[in-house]
Amino acid sequence: MKREIIITADGSTTIHMPEWNEQYHSKHGAIQEAFHVFIKNGLEAHNSPHLSILEIGFGTGLNCFITFLEAAKKNLQIDYVGVEAYPIQEDEILQLNYVTELESRNYAHKFEEMHLFPWNEKQQVHDNFFLTKRQQLIKDVSDIDAFDLVYFDAFGARVQPELWTEEIFQKMYASMKKNGVLVTYSAKGSVRRAMQAVGFKVTRLPGPPGKREMLQAIKE
């Protein structure tokens, strides 16, 4: 499938797949979306200084890198697991402008390390930040009571409906600790109902630029 790097509305890059008319991040602003969905309504929904995070769709590494920067600013201890079935290519990584747009050149080497680390091995990014990248399909996630927070950032239900089913959200529910939070950019009714069916308490929240709503789900 053809893939191309595009500039989104806030000046940050993402990967676009013309055949699907789908992007890794919102064309209305990749960085804006990541901050709104995963930081404001995910990371900041917890008041614990030590969090275990599961990201579904490691992709460009944007969500992981922003979380790392937030952890550095707020002195959070983060154990981060990123699941990705099809890692992006090195030439694509080199074209991403997140370090520049986030004004974080001092941490450029950290962004590179995140992508260069071997898969399926826990690595220390910084004193307070550990990263494990897993190359696996979402349906193969089998953690139990392991995560405080889930960033659900899979491709949209329009192109990959099999990733937004009760079966998948049952796996997410099982993987989370009590009072764990799952956030996603999606606000589809079918997605909300699938989450509710497996036991989540689901709330519609204002969405990032270009989207009216998003979803936050809590394992009570």
N, C-alpha and C positions, 0 to 999 in steps of 0.2 A: 504494500500500500504506500502510495506517495505521501511524503511528509515534508513540511516546509516550516521554517521559522518565520513567525510574523510578529509585528509590534502591536500590542494591545493599546487600548485607549489611554492608559495611564503611563505609557512609554515603556513598559516592561514587556519582555518577550514571552512567547509560548510556542508550542508546536501545534501546527494545524494539519489535519488530514482531509484534503479536499473530497475524497471519495465518500467520506462519512459526513462532511461538513461539520466536523467536531474538532474541538481543541482540548489540550491538556488543562488549560485554565481559561477563564472567561475572556472573551475578546473585548469586553468592556473595562478590563483592567486586571491583569493577572495578580499583581501584588495587592491591589485593593481588595480583591476577592479573598485572597489567602488571609489577610489580616482580619477582615470582617467575619468570615465564616469560622476559621480555625483558631484564631487568636482571641478576638473579642468575645465570641460566643462559645469557645471551647476552652482554651488554656486559661482565660480569665474567669471562667465559670467555677474554677477550683480555687480554694485558698490554701491548698497544701503546698509546702515548699519542695516536696518530692513527689514526682509524678511518673507513672509508666504510661507511655503513649503508643498506640497502634495506629499506623497510617495505612489505609487501604488505597494503593495507587501511589507508590513513591515517586514515579515519573521523573520530573525535572529536578526534584530535590528542593523545590521552592518552599514547600510547607515545613520541611525539616530544617532548612537553613534559617527561615524566619523564627521558628521555635528556638533554635540554638541562640540566635541574637537576643531574643526575649529572655531566655534563661540566663544569659550572660549579664544582661542589664538588671535583672531582678533577683539574681543569685538563687535560681531554682536548680534543683537536682533532677535531671531528666534521664530516664531510660527509654530510648526511642526505638521502636521496631517498625521498619518500613517494608511493606509487602509489594512486590512488583513481579508480574509474570514475564514481562518483556522489557528489559532495561533499555534506556535510550542509548544512542551511539556516542562515541567520544567526540566526533565532529559536531554533533548537536549540542553537547555540553559546552563546547568552546564558543558557541554562538549565543548562549544565554547571557543576559545582561543584568542579572539580579544583584550581583556584588556592587556594580556601579549604581544602579537605581536605588539600592538600599543604603548607599553611602557607607559601605562597610569594607573598603579595600583592605583594612587591617586584618580582615578575616577571609580574604580571597583564598588563601591556602586551605582554609577549613572547608569551604565549599568544594574545592577540588578534591580534597581528601574524602569527603562524603561519597563522591562518585567513584573514586579510585579504590576505596576499601574493598576487600574481597567480600563476596556474597556469603551469607549464612554463617558469619563469624561476628561475635560481639567485639566492637572496637571502641576505644576511648577517643572521642573527638577533643575533649577538653576536660579539666578537672571535674566539672559538674555535668558532663553530657556524654552519654554512651549511646552508640548507634549499632543496631543489628539490621542489616538489609537481608531480607529473605526473598529469594527468587522462587516464588510459588504462586499457584493459582489461588484465588480468593476462596474457592470451594474447599481447599485443602487446609485452611486455617483451623487449628484444633485446640487453641489455648483455652484454659479454664480459669476463671476468676483471676486474670492476670493484669488487666489494664484499668487505669483510672479514666482514660480518655481515648476515644476513637475518632480519628479524622477519616471520614468515609468519603473518599475523593476518586471513586471509580468513574469511568466514562459513563455518560448519561444513559438513562433507561431507553431512550429513543434508539440508540445504536447497540446497546448491550443489556437488554431487559433481564437476562439471566443473572445479572449481578445485583438485582434489586428485588429479590424474592423473599418470601418468608423463610425459606431454607437458609439463605445467606444471612438474613438478620437474626435468625436463631443462633447461628455461629457467632455473630457479633455479641449478642446478648450473653451467651455462655462464656465468651472470652473476657467479659468485663467484671470488675469488682462491684459490690453493692454500692449504689449511689454514683456509679460511673456514668459518664456523659459521652454521647455520640453526637457529632455534628456533621451535617452535609449541606452542600449548596442546593440540593434538590428539594422541591416542595410539592412534587406530584402527589395527588390523592392516593394513587395505588401504592406509592412508597410509604406514605404515612400509615395506611391501613396495614401494610405488611409488618411495619414496626410494631404497631399496636397489637397485632395478632400474636406476636411472640412475647409480649409482656412489657414493652417499653411504655413509659409515659411520654407522649410526644407533644411538643409545643411548636407552633408556627411562629417564626420570628421575622422581622424585616430582613429582606435579602440584601446582598451586596449590589453595587451599581449594575443596572441592567436586569435585575431580578427583583420581583416584588417581595418574595418570601423565601425562607430557607427553613430547615427543620433541625430541632435539637431534641434528642431522645435520652431519657434518663432511666437507668435500671434501678428501680426502687428496692 
